[in-house]
Amino acid sequence: MVEWWNEQTAGIVGGLVGAAAGILGGVGGTLMGVLAPRGKAKWLVIGLMGTTAALGVISLLAAITAGALGQPYHVCYPLTLIGLIMATLGTVLTVVARRIYRAAEMRKLDAEQIRRGT
């Protein structure tokens, strides 16, 4: 079997994909920190976190496929590392974002009840 990429390319792939994943996580975290407590752009924030988790799962599936096909360590490792980080953080942050949005909605409901005097 021919390896998918050599060791030098593995470093480039790992670095570029890892950087892109870090940027995606940074943007998602910033948006979650700014918008979620205000109850704004729920679909965007939760969608971004869910997309991060899904991309992580895809990377893990690629790593499993690479391992099953007998690809060397330098092919499997970047896929596994990136997949584990993205799937874990994406899943955890999706749950956190949902809780923050739920709390923001409860604050809005409480404020509305106070305004009505009930």
Salt bridges, closest charged atoms under 4 A:
GLU3 OE2 - HIS74 NE2 3.35
GLU112 OE1 - ARG115 NH1 2.79
GLU112 OE2 - ARG116 NE 3.31
